[in-house]
Amino acid sequence: MAEVELKFDIALADVRRLRRARVLAGVKSRTESLLALYFDTPDEVLAAHGMALRLRREGRQWIQTLKGGGGVTGGLHAREEWESPSEDGSLDLARWRDTPLGALPDAATLHERLAVLFQVEVERTTWNVRPARGVALEVALDVGEVRHGAASDAVCEVEIEHKAGPQGAVFELARHLLDEVRLVPSAVTKAQRGYRLARHETLQPAHARPAALAHAMTPAQGAAAVLGAALAQLLANAEGVAKSEDAEFVHQLRVALRRARSALQTFAPVLGKAQARELRAALKATTAVAGRARDLDVFATQTLPAMAQATSTPLDDARLARRLHAARRRARRKLVAALASRKLALAVLGVSRIAQAGAHHGGDGGVAPYCAARLAKAARGLRAASSDFASLDAAGRHRLRIRAKRLRYALDACAPLFGAKRVKHYTAMLSLLQDALGDANDARVAAALLGEMGAARAWERAARRWLAQREEEAARRVVPCLERLRDARPPWEKH
């Protein structure tokens, strides 16, 4: 059967508030200790095929569970799940002969190679909530840990699982909980935590992955796929921002936020323009916070070292270094807070909800002609904004840069629908334009940060001269990029 649930991280300090939430008042809870053993082969055949195999003890009873397929969108986990009791606490793979596990190569001898890879021990409190007739939801609070040998990862999470009635009910209950409790949407399963430990993996920045678009999809289904890919990247990097000092997490988080906002704009006519506009605005607030953190990271790790190398000017301004370090730490703290905020959680759930609805929507034409029309409109806007580039002021160049980014993100999202070579060629030209406009923008931002950080005057004068020269050189690169782009045949046009 299909399992659909929302998953959130919750701080231990907020657990008491969850237990007292109004939507759970009067609902009898049940608390039990759970032990789950996760199995795989030494070469992780199950993980390679997107499956998780679990044997869980619930009181005196053992339950064997196979999960596979599906995916995660904004904390909404949708996947196939098969369960059956185990009489003696051992696996019986014969029960899953007709599941994807039965179709694996060497399925008949798979049991000979399976071993416990990691285990999960949690104290689970559950509430069976019936908010309306015919609607059944389960809220589960898990507190415990995932273990592999001596390594462990703490678990403190809330799941809202759909049991009966409209699937949208899980979002409504989540919204009510968010009125009282700080919950952070999560895409990380316990199985993923366990595999990380088993592989001795550290968190890595998540780069954008192509959406699983197909010509048979409707525009609404295409929107669901593109938004799902953007939110997967967003949530993966949000975890990294909270747990790592690596600046690349901030960069990729910012990219994910922009991709999500771009997708909302591209598919606004099928998602509902007012709703898409509202969600874009909600994501914009976090995008601005991420932008500040990213600007400071670029200034510290790229602009200043490049300037020192180009001008042979030693970066020995201790006051600037101290202020920059403090500013970066403040910006990172603000970003972590924004990622754990109710505002972003509601925005992510809102995007996830319309994506979930779109995934089951059909009958309104094909996604390819829809995307072609939207890309053509974005390209016309870019051409109009760049028609007289030499006369543009800083604000005009910034708007042009935003249009170029929007077209690039939209094309990236729709790329599987068009010829790979044509997309690659056109994307390369867009990238060159973005790089030139981006370098000019970085120089302007760096000039503003120099004044903000209070650099020594003599050092600042030299820096500003170099930045002005860099901005001018970048602006000169823009014109030939625009000319090549105007002469190119867009990949969405029929040949």
N, C-alpha and C positions, 0 to 999 in steps of 0.2 A: 504494500500500500504506500501511497505518497505521504511524506512527512513534511509539514510546512510549519516553520516556527521562526520567531524573532529571538535573537540572542543579544544580550547586553553585558558589558562589564559593569560591576558595581563595587565601590570601595567598601571595605569592612565597616568603616565608620557610618555608612549609610544603610546598613542592613536593618538596624532597628527601625529606621524610618520606613523601610519597605514593609516590614511586618505590620506597621500601624497604618498603612495606606488605606484610604477610605474605600477604594474599589475592592479591597480584600476583607473589609470589615464584615463580620457575620459569616464569613466563609471558613469552615472548619479546615484546619491545616493538618498535614501529616508529615512527621519527620522520621527519616530512617537513614541508616548508614549503608552506602553502596560501595561495592568493590567491582571494578570492571577490568578484565584482562583483554588486551588487544593483541591480535595475532597477525603475523605475516610470515612470508618466506625470507630466507637470508638475503635474497636479491629484491625483496619488496615487490613481488608480483602484484599483490592486491593494490598497493598504493599507486603503482604505475597505471593501473586500470581504474583509478578513481574510486576504489572501494575501501571500506573499513569493516573489519570483522571483530566482533566483540562478544565476550562471554561475561555476563554481569550477574552478581549475586544480589538478590533482593530478599532480605530476611533469610529464610531457609530455602528459597527457590532460586534456581539458576535459569537465566534467559539468554539464549544465543541470538545475536542480531547481526544482520548484514545491511550495510548502507552503501548506496552507490548512485552515481548519476546526479543530475540536478546541479544546482549552484547556489551562489549567495548574491543577493542584491540588497545593499543597504541594511544588512542585518537580517534580512529575510532568507532563511535557509529552506530551500525546497529540494527534496531529494527522495529517491525511492528507499523504502525500508522494509525489511522482512524479518519477522521475529517468530521464534518458536521456543517452547520450554525445553530444558535439558534435564533429564531425570537424574543423572549422576554427576553433573558439572563437567561434562565433556562435550566436545563439538561433534555434531552429526551433519556433515556436509551433504549427505544424501537428501536432506530436506530442501536443499536449494538447487536441485537439479535443473529447474526451469527458470532460474534467475541468471543475471549476467555472470555470476560466479561459475555456473555450470557450463558456460560457453568458453571459459578460459582454456588456453592450451594446457594439456596434461591435467585437466580438472580431476580425472579419475584418481590420480596419485597425489593431488595437492595436499591432502591431509598428512602425508608422510613428511612433508617439508615445512609444515607450519610450526611456529613456536611463539611463545609470549614475547612480544617486543617491548611493551611497556604496560603499566597499569595505572588506573585512576581510582583514588579513594576520596569520596566526598560525603558530606552530610547533606542530604537533600530534604528540603521542605517544599511540599507541594500544596497548591490550592486549586480545587476544581471550581472554576468560575462559570456561571451561567447568566450572562448579562441580559439575555432576552430568550424568548421561547425558540427552541430549535438551535440555539447557539451554545456550544460547549468549548471552553478553553481551559488549558492547564498552565498555571504559573509555577515554575520550579526555580528554587534558589539553591545553587550548589556552592558549597564552601569546602575546599580541600586542596588536593594537589595531584599532579601527574608525576609519575616516577619512572625513571629508567636507570637501574643500578643505583648509584649514589646521587645521581642528578635528579633535580625536581623542579617543578614549575607550579607556583601557587594558582589556584582556581577560585574565583569569587565572581559568579555570574548568575544572570537571570535569564530564563527562557520562557517565552510565551508560545505555547503550541496550540495550533488549531486542531480541534477534535471534530466539531460539527458546525454547520451553518456557513454563512458567507465568510470567505477568507479575510475580508476587510475588517472583521471583528478583532483580529489580533492587533491591528494598527490602532483601533479605537481604544482598546484596553491599554496599549502602550502609551498613548497620549495622556490618558488619565493618570497613569503611574508617573509620567514625567512631570505632571503638575506638582508632585510631592517629593519625588525621589530623583537624585542625579543618576541617570543611566547613560552609558556610552555604547552606541551601536557597535557590534563586534562581528567580524567575519571569521574569527579563529575558532575552530572546533577543538575539542579535547584531543581528538585523533591527531590533528595538526600539531598541537603542543607536544604530544608524545613522539611523533616522528622527528620533530626538531631536536628533542633531547637525544633520541636514538642515533641521529646523524651528527650530533654535536654541532648543529648549525647555529649561527648567529643571525640576527635579523638583518636582512638586506633590503635596500631601497627597491620598491616595486615600480618598474617602468610600465608604460602603457602597453597593453596587448590588444591586438585587433579584435573588434567585436565579431561575434559569430553571425554575420549577416548572410542571408541567402535570398536569391531572386524570388523564391516562392513566398517570402514574407510580405505582410502588409506593412504600411508605414508605421502603424502602432506597434507591431511586433519588432520592427527594426529599431524603433525608439527604445523599447524595452532592452534589447540586446546592447545598444550603445550606452545607455544609462547604466546598465548593469556592469559593463566593463569599466566605466569611469568610476563608479562607486567602489568597485573591488580595489582599484588602485588607490582611491582615497583612503579607505579604511586600513589597508595594509600599511600605508605610509604614516597614517595617524598613529598607529601603534609604535612605529619606529621613532617618530618625533618625541613621543612620551618616554621612550626607553633608551634612546641613543643620542649621542652628541653629534653624530654624522650629519653634516649640513646637506647631504644629498637627499635625506628624507624630506627636508623642508622643500627642496627644489621639486621633487617628484609629487609631493602633496599639492604644491601650488599648481603644477601641471594638471593633476587630477581634478582639482576644483575648477580650473578653467575648461577642461574637457567636459565636465558635467554641465557647466553653465552654457557652453557652446551647444551641447546636445539638446538642452532645454530650448534654446533659441531655434535650432535647426528643425526640431520636431514640434515646435509650439502649436502649429495649426492642428495637429492630430492629438496633442496632449491637452489642449485647451489653453488659449493664449493667456487668459488671466491667471490661471494656475501656474503655468510655466513662468510667467513674469514674476509672480510672487516667490516662487522657489529660487529663481535666479537671484532675486534681491536678497533672500535669506542666505544664500551661499556667498554672496558678494562680501558680506561683513567678515566672514572668516578668510576669504581671499585677500582682503585688505591687510589683515593681521599677518597672514602668511607672506604677503608681499613685502611688508616691513622687515620681517626676519630674513627673507631672501635677499633683499637689497643690502642689508648689513653684512650678510655672509659673502656676497659677491664683492663688496667693497673691501672686506678684510682679506679674503683669500685669493682674489683675482686682480682687482684694480690696483691696490697698493703695491703688491709684488711686481706687477707689470710695469708700473710707473717707476719703481725703484730700479728695475733692470734697464728700462729705456733711458732714464735720465742719469743713471749712476748716482742717484741721491739716496744716501743711507736713511732707513726708516728708524731714526733714533729719537723721535718725539715721544717721550715716555708718557706725557699727559694724554696725547692722542690715543696711544695704545691702551691706556687704562680706561678712558672714556668709551672707546670702541668696544672693548671687552665687556664693560658693564652694560652698554646699550644692546649688545648681542644677547647677553643673558636675560635682560628684561624682555626683549622681543620674543625670545624662545619661551619664557614663562607665560607671557600673554598668549602665545599661540597654543601652548599646552592647555591653558585654561579655556580658550575658545573651542578647542577640539572636544573638551569634556562638558561643554555648555549645553543647556536645554535647547537653546536656539538652534544650534547645529544639529542636535539629535532629532529635533522636529523636522528640520529641513531634509535630512538624510532619509527619515522615514517617509516624508512626503514624496520625495523622488522615488523611493523604493515602491511606494504604494501605486503611483501612476505607472511605473514600469511593470509591476506585477499585473495590473489590470490590462496594460497594453499587450502583454505576452499572450493573452487569451482573446485578443480582439481580431476579428477578421472581416473580410468583405469590403474593403475600401481601397482597392487598387494595389499595385505593386510598389515595393519599397524603392526599387531602382529608378523608375521615372520620377518618383517623388524627390529622391535625393538629388537627381540630376537637376531638377528645377530649382531646388533650394541652393545648390552649389552655384548654378548660373547666376542667381540673384546676388549671392555673396560676392561673386567675381565682378559683377557689374558695379556693385558698391565700392569695391576696391579700386576699380579703374576710375570711377568718378572722383574718389577722394584723392587720387594721385595724378589727376590730369594736369595740374600745374604745381609740381612738387617744389620747384625753386621758390615759389611765393609762400610756402607754408611756414608758419611760425612753429615754435616748440609744441604748442597745444595741437596744432594741425598734424604735425608729424607723429605725435602720440596717438591721435585718433586713427591715422593711417596704419600705424603699427598694430593697433587693436584689430582693425579690419583684416590685416594680413594674418594675424593669429587665428581669428575666427574662421577664415577660409581654410587655413592649414588644419585646424582641429576638425572641422567639418569633413574635409577631404580624407583625413586619417580615419575618421569614424566610418565613412562610407566606402573606403578603399576596396574591400572585398567584392564590391558590386561591379567594379570596372577593371579594365585590363591592367595587370600588374606593372608592365613596362611603362605604360603611359602614365600611370599614377606615380611611379618612381621618378620619372623624368620631371613631371610637373611639380611634385613635392620638393625635388632638389632645388628647383628655381625659387619656390616659395621659401625654402629654408635659407637660401642666400639673401633674399630680401629681408627675412626676419632677422638674420644675423646682423646685417648692416643697420637696420633700424634699432635693433637691440643694443648694439655697441654705442650708437649715438645716445640712446636713452640711458645706458649705464653711465656714460660720461656726465650727463646732466645730473643724474641722481648722486653720483660721487661728488660733484661740485657742491651740491646742497649739503651732503653729509660732512664735507670738510668744514663748512661753516658751523654746522651743528656740533661737531666734535671739538671745536676750538683749537685747531692746529696752530702751531707757531707761525707767525706772520710770514717770515722769510720762506719757510718750507711750504706754506700754503700758496704763496704767489707762484712758486715754481710748479707746484702741483696743478694749479688752475690753468697755467699756460699749456701744460701737457694735455690736460683734459679737453681744453678748447680745441687743440690741434687734433686730438683723437675724434672728437665729435664731428669736426669738419671733414676729416678723412672718411669717416663712416657715412656721412651724408653724400659724399661724392660717389660712393659705391652703390647708393640706392638707385640712381638714375638708370645705369645700364641693367640693373636687376629688373626694374619696372619695364624697360623696353623689351627684354627677352620674354618676360611674362606676357606682355601684350601680344607678342608675335606667336606665342605657343598655342597649340591646339589643346584645349582642356580635355582631360580623359573622360569626362561625363558626356561629351558631345559624340553623337553617332558618326562613324566614319563611312 
